[in-house]
Amino acid sequence: MRFAAIADIHGNHLALKAVLADIRTQDVEEIVNLGDFFSGPLDAGKTADLLMPLSLTSVRGNHDRYLIEQDPAAMHASDAAAYGQLSSSHLDWLRSLPFDLVYRGEVYLCHATPKDDNLYWLESVSPEGFVLLQPFEAIEALAEGIDLPLILCGHSHIPRAVRLSDGRLIVNPGSVGCPAYDDELPYYHKVEAGHPLASYAILEKAAGGWTWQFRTVAYDYMAMSALAAKGGRADWAGALATGWVR
């Protein structure tokens, strides 16, 4: 059993194209998608048109939820930018997606955590704004009741794997389309890949259990940076060009 996991595309259709092409070179046919597909000042419509026909096993992220639950006038700028590019069929597709699901009977999929789509699972944020590996006990507590050998999440955009005390494995594949961002909650912090490449993971079930491979993929990130700048989002333009928040 071998498949790819992608997450946090955030409207970056060029990064998604490059990742899909790289997955094909790895002789991987099945892909799971962990949410936050469209939000951002990039090209949500093209991303949706590329993604939806693939019929990937997908769960909905917090920003996907905002796009179908919030009044457009009250949306954050990145969600509003995406909403303006999405058709009713795109939004209906988002409405059809589950919060979480079990893939092939042994892999649990969610966007962030099993009970909260807007909470980091493998990371914590200190009052000083440092993004740190979550204490082991807290990671295990969030996994309570998920009696499956492999657990996949996204949301933090940080590729990371944690093995629990009973052997269960939690993997975050990183972000396809957004290598850096800042956020005000729970404290102001920055998440920075330190590079502009797209990230995803390949999971494989071997004799000794599940293994993972993180992959980074080059694409025309300067084109997407220019698109963000054209939309008046210097923050996104810098993040896409460098993988840092400045």
Secondary structure, DSSP 8 states (H G I E B T S, - for coil): -EEEEE---TT-HHHHHHHHHHHHHTT---EEE-S--S-SSS-HHHHHHHHGGG--EE---HHHHHHHHS-GGGS-HHHHHHHTT--HHHHHHHHHS-SEEEETTTEEEESS-SS-TTS-SSEEE-TT--EEE--HHHHHHHTTT--SSEEE--SS---EEEE-TTS-EEEE---SS--EEEE-SSS-EEEE-SS--EEEEEEEEETTEEEEEEEEE---HHHHHHHHHHTT-HHHHHHHHHSS--
